Amino acid sequence: MSTDRRKDRIARAFSSHAGAYDVAADVQWLVAQRLADRIAAGALHPPARVLEIGCGTGFLSARLAELFPDGALLLTDVAPSMLARCQARLGDRPRYMLLDGERPEGIAERFDLIGSNLAFQWFVDLKGGLQRLGALLEPGGRLAFATLGKKTFSEWRAAHHALGLECGTPQYPSMDDFPWPPGLAHAMDEELVRQPYADGHDFVRTLKALGASEPAPGYRPLPPGPFRRLLASLEGGFTVTYHVLYGEIRA
Ligand SMILES: C[S@@+](CC[C@H](N)C(=O)[O-])C[C@H]1O[C@@H](n2cnc3c(N)ncnc32)[C@H](O)[C@@H]1O
């Protein structure tokens, strides 16, 4: 399958759900706050130039704007309607750019800080993307991000496997096998965020409302019968793990 077609589908899904995103994005909001706190704690000097990748509707962007009132912000996303929502939230102080964050070749500037909250899990080539973003850092600059790790949605996977069904959740890296690009100093920390859902329907509806329902490459959605059995097995409420990896690269 063409990676460009997959990327187009991801961009279209996020764009067409931009209006519903904020209401459904409890976990994304929480992780954006945690990432912003980490960025603030690690900032030796206020960054003059800040780039954000996959800004969405602006959860992290709003914190970056508050934390660094004199910084020049460039906010980017691959989904036009997400970017438009971000602009509606933050107004004209930042600059905005439609950008595939793993192919930032069109950007000629260098940055003291690059931030990204829960966008890198959508990259097709994470190692190459991080390498290219690392090359946009000024000497001493930081790339600080949150992305999803291996244990994400483990309860959803287990419910599939208990019924002998294949699960479409993409494979995410762990701290141990994270694809760091060579030659750049890095560090990582992790957190398990447990989010309760009323039932399987509620979980699926939430992913759809976020625009985050593109499955792993090559996955074929379950036929209606097995899907109904899966949802029936999750009636009565269940909790889903979001395994969050907080990473940092320093130039
Ligand atoms: C789960 S949302 C997170 C949005 C925002 N950072 C937040 O914290 O709410 C993922 C975002 O990443 C964007 N995205 C996905 N793939 C991307 C890519 N290759 N380059 C840039 N943005 C991307 C999506 O359009 C979406 O806005």
The ligand as an ORCA input file, in Angstrom:
! r2SCAN-3c Opt
* xyz 0 1
  C      -3.858     13.118     18.160
  S      -3.739     14.614     17.291
  C      -2.786     15.635     18.403
  C      -3.010     17.090     18.108
  C      -2.394     18.044     19.106
  N      -0.948     17.967     19.094
  C      -2.934     17.791     20.487
  O      -2.148     17.586     21.382
  O      -4.150     17.799     20.653
  C      -2.554     14.216     16.029
  C      -2.274     15.385     15.113
  O      -1.142     15.057     14.316
  C      -1.397     15.455     12.999
  N      -0.538     14.650     12.114
  C      -0.658     13.346     11.788
  N       0.336     12.990     10.966
  C       1.105     14.098     10.775
  C       2.271     14.370     10.013
  N       2.862     13.426      9.262
  N       2.776     15.628     10.031
  C       2.174     16.602     10.773
  N       1.069     16.405     11.498
  C       0.540     15.168     11.508
  C      -2.889     15.239     12.810
  O      -3.410     15.963     11.727
  C      -3.417     15.700     14.154
  O      -3.686     17.076     14.161
*
